[in-house]
Amino acid sequence: ETYLASAISGIRNCRKVLSVETKDTDIVLLMQDGTVTGIGGGRLKYHDEWTKPYESWSDIQDIAVCSDHTDLFGLTGSGMIVYGGGFGSDGTNLFDEDELALWKNITAISAGGSHLAALQSDGTVLAAGNNNSGQCDVEGWTNIVRIEAYYNSTVGYAADGTIYMTGYNCLTILF
C-alpha cells in the first residue's frame, strides 16, 4: 500500500522522509522544526532493546540510515552528529559514539550499507563504519562540495569538477 506522507496525521510539513528497510524500522522522518519522528514503529535496536533514541533530538538538519543496520544519524545545526545506534544482524556495533562525537563542522552526511560519510565545512570528508571494500578510505579528499554514500562505496564531488570514488566496483561506474 502507498501513502502520501504529507497526508498522514501528525507528520505534515516534513522536510525529508527516509524509508528504512532494515530490521523492524519502517520510516523515520525529519520534521520542519528539526525534530525526528517515526511511523510504523520507527524503532531501532540499540544495546539489545528496541528504542526510539531520536525522540529527544532537536535542531536536526539532516538524517541518514545505514541500509544493512539500524544505525541512524542526525546532523545538528551546529555541525555535530548525533547517533541513534544499532547493531548489525551479527550483533556487532560498527560505530564508536565517542569517535563520532569528535567530528566537528559537518555540513552533510550520507550513509551506505554499513558506513557513514560526513562532509566537513573545510571541504574534507570523514568516514566510519564497515570498510570491507575500502568505502571509508576518504583521506586526502579536498575541496569537496557534495558526498554520497552507497552500499559499499563513497563518492565525493569537488568544486573543480573532480569526482572522487572509493569502495566496491568504483571503476566500473565510470564506464
Secondary structure, 3 states (H helix, E strand, C coil): CCCCHHHCCCCCCEEEEEECCCCCCCEEEEECCCCEEEECCCCEEECCEEECHHHHCCCEEEEEECCCCCCEEEEECCCCEEECCCCCCCCCCCCCHHHHHHCCCEEEEEECCCEEEEEECCCCEEEEECCCCCCCCCCCCCCEEEEEEECCEEEEEECCCCEEEEECCHHHHCC
